[in-house]
């Protein structure tokens, strides 16, 4: 090998992630990625940022993907599997999965994306100094819940009765309180529909007939894709405008969503994973909060429901589905 080729090779090696070079031959640093639903954009957003940081799946990093598909028991099973596999870091989505990960291991570093109210749920002791083996991006739900109720009032000016459909995830308990705090000050009555099984959805809507003018759908990790589709279909059948924090709602036939920008959250969680794989402890990585929120409006559904979307909302919208 001539001198020029040798120097070039050394220069390329210097850019490799340090943790990858420290691993034993044949063993790649491994991330256990626990998500809700397979087939979405989440892995691509996450992996793109990792690639920009020097981590290429299959070359110097491995990722074990697991999807709960709305089954809370699946999270416990997959996390126990990650512990057996001795993965180098765990990435979770949603508060419920992050709390399960915290119970599953106090050793393996955990990065929690979309962890609602990390302090109120006891996920971490402090945002600035989380301590333990967990950090992430935490959404403070109170202010956002009030914003969603306000958006519904923009398209339903005389809103007096709101239905709130949730599961029994830890974040849903907080959502109920946050929504009720906002609606109570506005004189809006709230009917809470708690769904524990898919079979409960139809009967919940039966009790709701004629008693609500809009529907707030929680972004519960315990709702599967078919569950959400069923909720949207029944809401449209009762001509209820809907809002959620998850953009998949208007994409699937709901009216609106307002929530943290997904691309931004997963870029930042990938950056945290990068720091951990390079040797930083989760306890030393402050929990961050989203800085970018997006409003998505489905204009086709608004027209189907006979609703007029004010020009001010169109001006605020990050995306209008037509």
C-alpha positions as CSV (number, residue, x, y, z in Angstrom):
1,X,0.0,0.0,0.0
2,X,1.5,3.4,-1.0
3,X,1.8,6.3,1.4
4,X,-1.0,8.3,-0.1
5,X,-3.5,5.5,0.1
6,X,-2.5,4.7,3.7
7,X,-3.0,8.4,4.8
8,X,-6.4,8.5,3.1
9,X,-7.5,5.3,4.9
10,X,-6.4,6.7,8.2
11,X,-8.3,9.9,7.6
12,X,-11.5,8.0,6.8
13,X,-11.1,5.9,10.0
14,X,-10.8,9.0,12.1
15,X,-14.4,9.9,11.1
16,X,-15.8,6.6,12.3
17,X,-18.0,6.8,15.5
18,X,-15.6,6.1,18.4
19,X,-17.9,3.6,20.1
20,X,-18.2,1.6,16.9
21,X,-14.4,1.2,16.8
22,X,-14.3,0.2,20.5
23,X,-16.7,-2.7,19.9
24,X,-15.4,-6.2,19.7
25,X,-14.8,-7.5,16.1
26,X,-18.1,-8.7,14.6
27,X,-20.3,-7.0,17.1
28,X,-22.0,-3.7,16.1
29,X,-23.5,-1.3,18.6
30,X,-27.2,-2.1,18.8
31,X,-30.2,0.0,19.4
32,X,-33.5,-1.5,20.5
33,X,-36.2,0.6,18.8
34,X,-39.6,0.2,20.4
35,X,-42.4,1.9,18.3
36,X,-46.1,1.8,18.0
37,X,-47.0,1.0,14.4
38,X,-44.8,-0.5,11.7
39,X,-44.7,1.1,8.3
40,X,-44.7,4.8,9.2
41,X,-42.1,7.4,8.5
42,X,-40.6,7.3,12.0
43,X,-37.6,4.9,11.4
44,X,-36.6,6.8,8.2
45,X,-36.6,10.2,10.1
46,X,-34.6,8.6,12.9
47,X,-32.1,6.8,10.7
48,X,-31.5,9.8,8.4
49,X,-30.2,11.9,11.3
50,X,-28.1,9.0,12.6
51,X,-26.6,8.6,9.1
52,X,-25.7,12.3,9.1
53,X,-23.9,11.8,12.4
54,X,-21.9,8.9,11.0
55,X,-24.0,5.9,11.9
56,X,-25.0,3.6,9.0
57,X,-27.4,0.7,9.7
58,X,-25.8,-2.6,8.8
59,X,-22.3,-1.0,8.5
60,X,-21.4,0.3,12.0
61,X,-24.7,0.1,13.8
62,X,-27.5,-2.4,14.2
63,X,-31.2,-1.7,15.0
64,X,-33.6,-4.2,16.4
65,X,-37.2,-2.9,15.6
66,X,-40.2,-3.9,17.6
67,X,-43.8,-2.6,17.2
68,X,-46.5,-2.8,19.9
69,X,-49.4,-2.3,17.5
70,X,-51.6,-1.0,20.3
71,X,-50.9,-3.9,22.7
72,X,-49.5,-2.7,26.1
73,X,-48.3,-6.2,27.0
74,X,-46.2,-6.3,23.8
75,X,-44.0,-3.4,25.2
76,X,-43.1,-5.5,28.3
77,X,-42.2,-8.5,26.1
78,X,-40.1,-6.6,23.7
79,X,-38.2,-4.7,26.4
80,X,-37.4,-7.9,28.2
81,X,-36.1,-9.2,24.9
82,X,-33.9,-6.0,24.5
83,X,-32.5,-6.7,28.0
84,X,-31.7,-10.3,27.0
85,X,-30.0,-9.1,23.8
86,X,-27.9,-6.6,25.8
87,X,-28.6,-3.8,23.4
88,X,-26.4,-0.7,23.8
89,X,-29.4,1.7,24.0
90,X,-33.2,1.7,23.9
91,X,-35.3,4.2,22.0
92,X,-39.0,4.4,22.9
93,X,-42.0,6.4,21.7
94,X,-44.7,7.6,24.1
95,X,-44.8,7.9,27.8
96,X,-46.3,4.4,28.5
97,X,-43.4,2.7,26.6
98,X,-40.8,4.9,28.3
99,X,-42.1,4.0,31.8
100,X,-42.1,0.3,30.9
101,X,-38.5,0.7,29.7
102,X,-37.5,2.3,33.0
103,X,-39.1,-0.6,34.9
104,X,-37.3,-3.1,32.6
105,X,-33.8,-1.9,33.1
106,X,-31.8,0.6,35.3
107,X,-28.6,-0.1,33.3
108,X,-29.2,0.2,29.6
109,X,-29.4,3.8,28.4
110,X,-32.9,4.9,27.3
111,X,-34.0,7.7,25.0
112,X,-37.7,8.5,25.1
113,X,-39.3,10.4,22.3
114,X,-42.7,12.0,22.7
115,X,-42.7,11.3,26.4
116,X,-45.5,13.5,27.7
117,X,-45.0,15.3,30.9
118,X,-41.7,13.6,32.0
119,X,-41.9,15.2,35.4
120,X,-45.6,14.7,36.2
121,X,-45.3,11.0,35.2
122,X,-42.2,10.4,37.3
123,X,-40.1,9.5,34.2
124,X,-37.3,11.7,35.4
125,X,-36.5,13.7,38.5
126,X,-35.4,16.8,36.7
127,X,-35.4,18.0,33.1
128,X,-32.0,19.7,33.4
129,X,-30.5,16.7,35.3
130,X,-32.6,13.7,34.6
131,X,-30.4,11.3,36.6
132,X,-30.6,7.5,36.2
133,X,-30.5,5.9,32.7
134,X,-33.1,7.8,30.9
135,X,-33.5,11.1,28.9
136,X,-35.4,12.2,25.9
137,X,-37.8,14.7,24.4
138,X,-40.8,15.5,26.6
139,X,-44.0,17.2,25.5
140,X,-45.6,19.3,28.1
141,X,-49.2,18.5,27.4
142,X,-51.2,21.1,29.4
143,X,-50.6,24.1,27.1
144,X,-51.0,22.0,23.9
145,X,-54.3,20.5,25.1
146,X,-55.7,24.0,25.7
147,X,-54.5,25.0,22.2
148,X,-56.4,22.1,20.6
149,X,-59.6,23.0,22.4
150,X,-59.2,26.6,21.2
151,X,-58.7,25.3,17.6
152,X,-61.9,23.3,17.8
153,X,-63.8,26.5,19.0
154,X,-62.5,28.3,15.9
155,X,-64.4,25.9,13.6
156,X,-67.3,25.2,16.0
157,X,-67.9,28.7,17.6
158,X,-70.8,27.6,19.7
159,X,-69.0,24.5,21.1
160,X,-70.7,23.6,24.4
161,X,-70.2,19.8,24.6
162,X,-66.9,18.1,23.8
163,X,-66.2,14.4,23.8
164,X,-62.7,13.1,24.7
165,X,-61.8,9.6,23.7
166,X,-58.8,8.0,25.5
167,X,-57.3,4.7,26.5
168,X,-55.9,3.9,29.9
169,X,-52.3,4.9,29.1
170,X,-50.5,7.1,31.7
171,X,-50.4,10.1,29.4
172,X,-54.2,9.8,28.9
173,X,-54.8,10.4,32.6
174,X,-52.9,13.7,32.2
175,X,-54.7,14.6,29.0
176,X,-58.1,14.2,30.7
177,X,-57.1,16.6,33.5
178,X,-55.6,19.1,31.1
179,X,-58.6,19.2,28.8
180,X,-61.0,19.5,31.7
181,X,-59.0,22.4,33.1
182,X,-59.4,24.3,29.8
183,X,-63.0,23.4,29.1
184,X,-64.1,24.2,32.7
185,X,-62.9,27.7,32.4
186,X,-64.8,28.1,29.1
187,X,-68.1,26.5,30.2
188,X,-67.7,23.5,27.9
189,X,-69.0,20.1,29.2
190,X,-66.7,17.1,28.6
191,X,-67.8,13.5,28.1
192,X,-64.8,11.1,28.6
193,X,-64.9,7.9,26.7
194,X,-62.3,5.5,28.0
195,X,-61.5,2.6,25.6
196,X,-59.9,-0.5,27.1
197,X,-60.7,-2.9,24.2
198,X,-61.4,-2.5,20.5
199,X,-64.9,-3.8,21.2
200,X,-65.6,-0.8,23.4
201,X,-65.3,1.8,20.6
202,X,-68.7,1.2,19.0
203,X,-70.6,1.1,22.3
204,X,-68.8,4.3,23.4
205,X,-70.1,6.1,20.3
206,X,-73.5,4.8,20.9
207,X,-73.7,6.5,24.2
208,X,-72.4,9.7,22.6
209,X,-75.1,10.2,20.0
210,X,-76.5,13.7,20.1
211,X,-74.4,14.6,23.1
212,X,-71.3,16.1,21.5
213,X,-70.4,18.7,18.9
214,X,-66.7,17.8,18.6
215,X,-64.3,15.0,19.5
216,X,-60.8,15.3,21.0
217,X,-58.8,12.0,20.2
218,X,-55.9,11.2,22.5
219,X,-52.7,10.0,20.8
220,X,-52.6,7.0,23.0
221,X,-50.0,4.3,22.2
222,X,-52.7,1.8,23.1
223,X,-54.7,2.7,20.1
224,X,-53.8,0.5,17.1
225,X,-54.1,1.8,13.5
226,X,-57.5,-0.1,13.1
227,X,-58.7,1.4,16.3
228,X,-57.9,5.0,15.1
229,X,-59.6,4.2,11.7
230,X,-62.7,2.9,13.5
231,X,-62.8,6.1,15.7
232,X,-62.5,8.4,12.7
233,X,-65.2,6.4,10.8
234,X,-67.7,6.6,13.6
235,X,-66.9,10.3,14.3
236,X,-67.6,11.1,10.7
237,X,-70.8,9.1,10.9
238,X,-72.0,11.4,13.7
239,X,-70.6,14.4,11.9
240,X,-68.1,15.2,14.6
241,X,-65.1,17.4,13.8
242,X,-62.0,15.8,15.4
243,X,-58.6,16.9,16.6
244,X,-55.5,15.1,17.9
245,X,-51.8,15.7,18.5
246,X,-51.0,13.1,15.8
247,X,-50.9,14.2,12.2
248,X,-52.0,10.7,11.2
249,X,-55.6,11.7,12.3
250,X,-56.2,14.3,9.5
251,X,-54.3,12.2,7.1
252,X,-56.7,9.3,7.7
253,X,-59.9,11.4,7.6
254,X,-60.0,13.5,10.8
255,X,-60.3,17.2,10.7
256,X,-57.2,18.6,12.4
257,X,-54.1,17.9,14.4
258,X,-51.8,20.1,16.4
259,X,-48.6,18.6,17.9
260,X,-44.9,18.5,18.0
261,X,-43.2,18.2,14.6
262,X,-42.3,14.6,14.1
263,X,-39.2,15.2,12.0
264,X,-37.8,17.6,14.6
265,X,-38.4,15.2,17.5
266,X,-36.8,12.2,15.9
267,X,-33.8,14.1,14.7
268,X,-33.2,15.2,18.3
269,X,-33.7,11.8,19.7
270,X,-31.2,10.4,17.2
271,X,-28.7,13.1,18.4
272,X,-29.2,11.8,21.9
273,X,-28.6,8.2,20.8
274,X,-25.4,9.4,19.1
275,X,-24.1,11.0,22.3
276,X,-24.8,7.9,24.3
277,X,-23.1,5.6,21.8
278,X,-20.1,7.9,22.0
279,X,-19.9,7.6,25.7
280,X,-22.1,10.3,27.3
281,X,-24.4,9.1,30.1
282,X,-28.2,9.7,29.8
283,X,-28.0,11.3,33.3
284,X,-25.8,14.1,31.8
285,X,-28.1,14.8,28.8
286,X,-30.9,17.2,29.7
287,X,-34.4,16.3,28.7
288,X,-35.5,18.5,25.9
289,X,-38.9,19.9,24.9
290,X,-40.2,20.3,21.3
291,X,-39.7,23.8,19.8
292,X,-41.6,23.2,16.6
293,X,-45.4,22.5,16.5
294,X,-47.5,22.0,13.4
295,X,-51.1,22.5,12.6
296,X,-52.6,20.1,9.9
297,X,-56.1,20.7,8.5
298,X,-58.1,18.4,6.3
299,X,-60.1,20.8,4.1
300,X,-61.9,18.0,2.4
301,X,-63.3,16.8,5.7
302,X,-64.2,20.3,6.8
303,X,-66.3,20.7,3.6
304,X,-67.9,17.3,4.1
305,X,-69.0,18.3,7.6
306,X,-70.3,21.7,6.4
307,X,-67.7,23.6,8.4
308,X,-66.1,26.9,7.5
309,X,-62.5,27.1,8.4
310,X,-61.6,30.7,9.3
311,X,-58.9,32.4,7.1
312,X,-56.8,32.9,10.3
313,X,-56.5,29.1,10.7
314,X,-55.5,28.7,7.1
315,X,-52.8,31.3,7.7
316,X,-51.6,29.3,10.8
317,X,-51.7,25.9,9.1
318,X,-48.5,24.2,8.3
319,X,-50.3,21.9,5.9
320,X,-53.8,21.8,4.3
321,X,-55.0,18.5,3.0
322,X,-57.2,19.0,0.0
